[in-house]
Amino acid sequence: MTAMSVQRGEKDIRHFAAGQPLFVEGAAADGMYSVLKGEVEIFKNGKVRETVRSGGFFGELALLDDQPRSATAVARTDCAIAVVNARRFQTLVQQTPFFALQVMHVMAERLRRQL
């Protein structure tokens, strides 16, 4: 199971209209988000840092370090989003090592872009 395929098994699917925030910087984390349909922009200091498209995920950092959100996520288009809560995330990491590797791979790519 990859990070992208996990979204199909999730029960918590949320819909967001274009322009609607999914979460804001400083908010408590309620889960990791996987884009089923649409695009989400990730903002930091008022600038778009990344656009996450269908099949991508974001929001995992706050689950890993139990800190408030480090950025703001806004629906760029109408979206369907699968939410993986902290308990489910921990289960996936423990039971599916490839899932954990996929998450680390994406996090490494994001860090390298910021250097």
GIZIWO-V981415 format. One record per backbone hydrogen bond with DSSP energy under -0.5 kcal/mol. NH is the residue of the N-H (numbers start at 1). CO is the residue of the C=O. If there is no record, write none. Layout:
<<NH CO> <NH CO>>
This chain:
<<6 2> <7 4> <8 5> <9 6> <10 7> <13 11> <14 12> <14 81> <16 79> <19 75> <20 17> <22 73> <23 73> <26 69> <27 24> <32 84> <33 58> <34 82> <35 56> <36 34> <36 80> <37 80> <40 52> <41 74> <42 50> <43 41> <43 72> <44 47> <47 44> <49 42> <50 42> <52 40> <52 50> <53 51> <54 38> <55 35> <56 53> <58 33> <63 59> <63 60> <64 60> <65 61> <66 62> <69 27> <72 43> <73 23> <74 41> <75 20> <76 39> <77 39> <79 16> <80 37> <81 14> <82 34> <83 12> <84 32> <84 82> <85 83> <89 85> <90 86> <91 87> <92 88> <93 89> <94 90> <95 91> <96 92> <99 96> <100 96> <101 97> <102 98> <103 99> <104 100> <105 101> <106 102> <107 103> <108 104> <109 105> <110 106> <111 107> <112 108> <113 109> <114 110> <114 111> <115 111> <115 112>>
